Amino acid sequence: MKNGKALAPTINPQRAPRERRMDHNTVSRPKRVKAARSATGPAMTVDEFVAKGGVVQRLTASWEQAA
């Protein structure tokens, strides 16, 4: 015999709420997060960076190491 009271499902408060579907023909898909751009302004060359007082670590390439 069934229990007279129906138990509601427990809701996890940590989980983000699901987006509601517009209609039954629409599939709910998570929205993609656009990557934030870290660099702002125009790019500068290595020579310009060194001229401003920047330090550049020069690494030898594999074809230069073999020679």
C-alpha positions in Angstrom: 0.0 0.0 0.0 1.2 3.5 -0.9 2.1 6.1 1.7 -0.6 8.8 1.8 1.8 11.7 1.8 3.9 12.5 -1.3 7.4 13.7 -0.6 8.7 16.7 -2.5 12.2 16.2 -4.1 14.9 17.9 -2.1 16.5 20.9 -3.8 20.2 21.5 -3.7 20.7 25.2 -2.9 24.3 25.1 -4.3 23.1 24.2 -7.9 22.2 27.0 -10.3 18.6 27.1 -11.3 17.7 25.6 -14.6 16.5 27.9 -17.4 12.9 27.5 -18.3 12.1 26.3 -21.9 10.3 28.7 -24.2 8.1 25.8 -25.5 8.3 22.1 -25.7 10.0 22.3 -29.2 13.0 24.2 -27.7 15.9 22.4 -26.1 17.4 24.2 -23.1 21.2 24.6 -23.7 23.6 26.3 -21.3 24.9 29.6 -22.5 28.5 29.8 -23.5 30.7 32.2 -21.6 32.8 34.4 -23.8 36.5 34.5 -23.0 37.6 37.7 -21.5 40.3 39.6 -23.3 43.3 40.0 -21.0 45.3 42.4 -23.1 44.0 45.9 -23.7 45.3 48.4 -26.2 47.5 47.9 -29.3 50.2 45.2 -29.1 53.9 46.3 -28.9 57.0 44.8 -30.3 59.8 43.3 -28.2 62.0 46.3 -29.0 59.3 48.7 -27.8 58.9 46.6 -24.6 62.6 46.7 -23.8 62.8 50.4 -24.6 60.1 51.0 -21.9 62.4 49.1 -19.4 60.9 45.6 -19.7 63.0 42.5 -19.2 62.9 39.8 -21.9 64.1 36.2 -21.3 65.8 34.9 -24.4 65.3 31.2 -24.9 67.3 29.3 -27.5 65.2 27.3 -30.0 65.7 23.5 -30.5 67.4 24.0 -33.9 69.8 26.6 -32.3 70.7 24.2 -29.5 71.7 21.4 -31.9 74.0 23.6 -34.0 
